[in-house]
Every structure is written in C-alpha cells, then in structure tokens.
Amino acid sequence: MLVKLFKQEMKAKGRVMLLIYEVLAAVTLLIVMVGIYNQHVQSRMSHIIYAVSGAVYLITIPVLVIIAFIYLCVSFYQSMYTAQGYLTHTLPVKTTSILNIKIAASLAHMMLTAAVVFVLAVISGLIIDRTVVYELWHMLGPAMQNIYEQTGVHGAVFIGSAVVMMFLGCLDALLLFFAGSSIGQLFHRSKGAWGIAAGISLYYMSQIISIFAAALLAAFLTEKYSGNLSDLVILSWMIPGTMAVLGFWAVVYYLISRVIVQKHLNLE
C-alpha cells in the first residue's frame, strides 16, 4: 500500500514537474542553438547575442528550480491542510505514513530536478564547446589531488560529501516549509499567512542558533590547536559539522510537522 501510494504521489506531482523539465530542456536547446550559430557566424553581433542568451540562461535555471520548489511546497500544503486534504486523510494509511510519503516524494523530485539541471548543463557544454568540458574534466583530477595533499581528504570523499550536503540541504529546505505550514494550522484564521510567518521565524531562529554553535566550535578548535588551524583541521570539522547541523534541523522540522499532523490536524 505504501509503495503504491508513493508511486501515486510521484505521478501526481510529476505532471507539473515534467512541464518544468520540458521548459528546462527548451531553454537549454535555445542556448545550444545560439551557441552553434555563434560558432559558425563569428560576428560581433553573434557574440553579443550569445553573451546575452547565456546570461538569460543562467538566470532562468535557478528561477525554474525555485518554481519547482515552490510548487512542491504548495502541493504539500494543499494535499495536507486544505479541503483537498480530507480525501488524503481518508486513505487507510497512518497519518505519519502519509506525511513520510509526501516528504519522500517531494525530496525525490528535488533531487531529480538537480540531476536534470546537471545533465542538461553537461550536454549543452559538450555540444557548444566540448573542449571546455574536456578541460574541466582533466582539471578535476589534479584539483582532487590538490585537495588531498592540502587537507588529507580524498577527492571521492569530498565529492560524496558535497552530494550528501546537497541532499540534506534540499531536505532541510522542504521540511522547513512543511514545519512552518504545519504550525500555521494551530491558528483558527489566516493559517497560510501564519504558516509563512512561522517558517520565516524558524529559519531565523535556526540560523542564529547555528551561528552561535559555529562560533563555539571555532573557539574550541582555536583553543585546542593553539590558534594553528590548518586546512585539514578546518575541513575535517566543517564537512561533518555542516552535515550534522543540516541533519539536526531536518529532524526538528520533521518532528514539528509530525506532532501537529498527528495531534492538531485542523483542515481548512
């Protein structure tokens, strides 16, 4: 039942997400065509058109990613806390399971969006100017070797850590909105507005606490290593520290949503 519900959730969100991916592909195709045109024409005007198109492309990609994120958040709110939620909560599944499935589906779509952006960027680079992509690829090895020599962290570990932090960052952002919208359900009026306010407050509070925690950690490391903080020491603490902070707040946001969904569900 849970697997079937997860597939339905992915499919329901997939209709709009597929449209966003199609727009991503379309703007990528456009910049590729402009790039090819610039390579063959090699005029001042073609260079200007290509530069402007590239700038528009770099602006469009994050905007579409933000639109995807907003859609996933709004979809969660509508299917959990509005009149649409009555149908959701009549399913023969525990409320916590419904929450978990919606979180998992939203996160899967966010990671899929990141993968689509990465693949399209590589494809467009290979078509427009593959020498740049090859150069970046050949530079990757020496860069990873340099990181290892300077910090003692293997390149594969560094890349893997970056992927994990991106995963936790997406999860943290989604759960922040979910927690805020859940808190909004504790109010009798203007639940959406209160949810936005709660989300902003949670973000502000988490950032303040995280900054204080980072300052305390920096003071501890400075004292422990007598002020001689090498790149290895900083990186060896920064990577797991960042993961721990993101994971901690993800757990806090999740527990807020879970408690409210279980005990204070009040659909609009």
N, C-alpha and C positions, 0 to 999 in steps of 0.2 A: 504493500500500500504506500509506504513512504517513498519507494523508488518511483512508483507511478506518479505520485503527487509532485515529486521533484521534476520529473520529465514534463509534466503539465505546466509547472511554474516556469521552467526554462522556455517552453514553447510559447506560453502566453507573453512573456517578456521579449521573446525572440522576434516577434513580428516588428516591433518598433526598433529593436536593436539592429535587426537586419537592414532596415531602412537607413539607419545611421552608418552602418558599414558600407552600404551602397554609395552613400554620399562621400564617405572617406575614399572609396575606390574611384569615384568620379573626379574628385579634386586632384587625386594622385595622377590619374590619367591625363588630366588637363595640364599639370605641371610637366609631365613627361613629354607631351606633345609640344609644349612651348620650348622645352629644353632641346628636343630634337630639331625643332625649327631654328633655334639659335645656333646650333652646331653647324647646320647646313648654310645658313644665310651669313652669319658672322658680320652683322652690321651694327652700327651704333644703336639704332632703334631696336634691333632684336635683343641686344644686351640689356637695354633698359626694360623692355617688356619682360624678359626673363627674370631680371632682378626684382621687378615689382611683383611678378607672379610668385616668385619664391617667397617673398615677404608675406604675401597674402596667404600662401600655403602654410607657412609656419604659424600664422595667426589662426588659421581655420582649424588646424588639427587639435590644438588644446581646447578650442571652443566646442568642437564636436564631442570631445571626451567629457567636457563639463556637462554638455547637454545630456549625454548618456548617463552620467552620474545623477543628475537631477531627475531624469526620468525614472531611474531605478528607485530613488528615494520617494518620489511621488507615488509610484506604483505600490511600494510597500505601505505607505500611509493609507492609500485608498482601499487596498485589499485587506487591511487590518483594522482600520479605525473609522471608516465611513460606512454608509449604508451597504456598500459592496461587501463589507466585512461580515455581515450577517450570513451570507452564503458561505464564506470561507470558514467560519466557526461552526457551521453545521456539519462539517465533514467529520467522519468517525475516526478522528485522529486527535491526540492530545494537543492542547494549545501550545505547549512548549515545542512539540514536534513541528507544528505549523510555523512557528517563529524560526526554528532552526533551518527548515527547508527554504524559507524565504530569504534568510541571510545567506545560505549556501548558494542559492540561485543567483542572487544579486552579485555576490562575490565572483562567481564563475563568469558572469557576463562582464564584470570589470576587468578580470584577468584576460578574458578573450579579447576585449577591446584593446588592451595593451599589446597583446600578441598581434592583432590585426595591424595596428599602427606600426609596430616594429617591422613586420613582413613587408608592408607597403613601402616603408621608407627604404628598405634594402632593395626591393625590386626597382623602385624609381631610381635609386642610385646606380644600380647595375645598368639600367637602360640609358640613362642620361650621360653618365660618365663613370664607367666601371673602373677606370684607373684609380679614382679617388677611393672607391670601396676597397680595391685591392691594397692600396697603400695603407688604409686604415686597418685592414686585416693583418697586414705584415707588421704594422706598428704595435698591434695588440700583444704579440709575443714578447718583444723587448719591454713593453710597458709592464706586463705582468711580472717579468723577470726583475725589473727595477723595483717594483713593489715588494717582491720577495726579499731582494737584497737589502732594501731600506727598512722593512718592517718585519720580515720573517713570516709574512702571511702569503701562502701560496695563491697564485692567480685564480685557480679554480675555486678556492675557498672565498676569495674576495668577490668574484662574480656571483657565486652562490649566495653569499651574504647579501649582496645588492638585490638579488631576486627575492629573497626572503623578506627583506625590509620593504620592498615594493608591495609584496603580498600583504604584509602586516599593515602597511600604510593604507592600502585600499580597504582592508577590513576595518581598520580603526575609523576611517572617514565614514564608511557606511553605518557602522554601529553608533557613531556619534549622532548622526541624524536620526537613526532609529530610536535611540535613547531620548533625544530631545522631543521627538514627536510622541513618544510614549508618555513622557512627563506631561505633555500638553493635555493628555486625556484625564488628568486629575482635576482639571478645571471644567466648570459647567458651561462656560461661554468662551468663544474665540479660542478654541482648542488649537487650531492651526497656528495662530499668532503666538500663543503661549508656548507651543512646541518649538517654534523658531527661536523665541527668546531663551527658552531652556537650552537649546542646542548651542547658542552663542555663549551662554553663561557657562555651560560645561566645557566648551572649548577654551574659554578664557581661564577658567579655574585650572584645567589640566595643564595649560601652558605655563601658568605661574608656578604650580607645584613642580612641574618638570624642570623649570629653570632653577628653582631652589635646589632640587635634587642634583642637577648637573653641577651647580656651584659647590655643593657639599662634597661631591665626588672629586672635583678638581682640587679642592682644598686638601682632601685626604691624600690624593696622589702626590700633590706637591710636598706634603709633609712626609709621606712615605719614601719618596725618592729624592728628598732634599732639594727640590726645585729642578732637578735634572730630568726632565720629562723627554724621553726620546720619542721618535715617531712610532717605534714599536710599542711602547707603553701606551701612548695615546690611542693608537688604532686598536690595540688588543682590548682596551676598555671601551672605546667608543662604539665599535660594532655591536658587541653583545649588550652594551648599555642601551643603545638605541632600540635594539630588538626587545629588550626587557621592558622599556618604557612603553613602546607601542603595544606590546602584549598585555601589559598591566591595564592600560586604559581601555583596550578592547574588552577585557574581562569585566571591568567596571561598567562600561556602557551596556554590555550584554546582560549583566545581572539586573541593571535598572530596567531594561526592556522586559526581561523575563518576569520579574516580580510584578510589574504593572500589568502585563498581559494576563498573568495568572490570577491576580487578586483585585485589580482595579479596572478591568476592561469596561469601557463605557462608550459604546459606539455612537457616532453622530446620527 
